[in-house]
């Protein structure tokens, strides 16, 4: 094969998890009675051999090589050559998890090298100085290089991954063009150098010795979760979109939050007592187990964010010290405004034992709620908000809904048809008090119950579903959890609220808003369909 240009012996794909090749290596043995010479030529452009079994590459002229991929190899050196080789065409090298690789050969003539992955090369101690001259190098992955200590100075790169380089005690000055830096689980780092203005993404999660941070430039993403010794944050940059400080158990207060912030995770910040203001741009807030959190001074109403597309999610589970103003004004007003104006689906969870007053249909128990349906309801894009009061313990729990459609035959006999599925999964945290959950924007692909597709209508009502649905004017709704494996969960109250003008509002007179319907018990239903997505 003297003119061979591509040789690829591979396992998995570029994003394989640690140990995938090693896990399968016993099933991937090759017999090469004639050695490697028949497979390599001076024309090779792409050379990949996962779990390569030898200490060195075979002899060939690599001047045409564009990509070299040798994941989980037994390589100790690439080339046993003293002089640098002509590697002008080389753009990518991936030697991930080559645990015996002790040094990198002279790549100074690989002037077009853009990507170099040494992930999991745990025998590497130092990077060679010629790395500073690789002017087109953009991505350098050194994750899991546990023994790496030196050679990071003046690297001309955009993306540097040092995650779990646990021998690093300090970082040199960072290059001015650096955009992404990952130093997660670098447990000996106590401080960081000045951060370049080009940096937009910093991950410093689980840097357990980190005590302070330098001023932040124009970040978009900042993840410093589980930095247990970190006591405060510097001023946050105005472009910041995502901030994760979960389990930073020494932080007592946050600086003012930027007005463009889209996602904030402060879960298990156990000393945090207050938040000055929630920006109007915020779409995701995870504040579970902030057990000392008492006040949020104000919360702006959500505004559209073209650059942030996450599903809205606000969780205050186990924030049992939140004061009445925060619960009943800041959070409640925020929820009401969003579900009244937004068209995306959202989830809100906070301590409390009452369905908000603006929920037009409510029941004080697990009984179902009757709703009058408009004509041609099965063709409409109806929107609802669902609210329930609950307490639960310890395991993942599916909360389900049932919809009973009520109709009559041509003889006037009652007919009941049932539709339903699980629509929300609660994560199983231990709840110390009653909590309220509100789910908005019924979404077919999200597992919620509206709009109902033609296929689902066919399953529920049969082949004549169109004519049957025209005669159905009422439906009853019920939310419940089926107890399994000893899981304890009580759904104590339930409410539903239409979010458009397609449904009639109930006549509220005293307690008449609590409408019960015991006829919808499953034993009284002629046809029961449970749909699991």
Secondary structure, DSSP 8 states (H G I E B T S, - for coil): -TT--EEEE--S-TT--TTHHHHHGGG-----TT-SGGG--TT-SEEEETT--SSS--S--GGG--EEE-TT---S-S---SS----TT--EEE-TT-TT-------TT-TT--EEE-TT-TT--B--GGGGG-TT--EEE-TT-TT--B--TT---SEEE-TT-TT--------TT--EEE-TT-TT--------TT--EEE-TT-TT--------S-SEEE-TT-TT--------TT--EEE-TT-TT--------TT--EEE-TT-TT--EEEEE-TT--EEE-TT-TT--EEEEE------TT----EEEE-TT-TT--HHIIIIIIHHHHHHHHHH--S-EEEEEE-S---TT-SEEESSS--EEEE--TTGGGS---EEEEEEEEE-SS-EEEEEEEEEEEE-TTS-EEEEEEEEEEEEE-----SS-EEEEEES--GGGT-S-S--HHHHHHHH-TTHHHHHHT--EEEEEEE----TT--EEEEEEEEEE-STTS------TTTTB---GGGSGGG-SB------
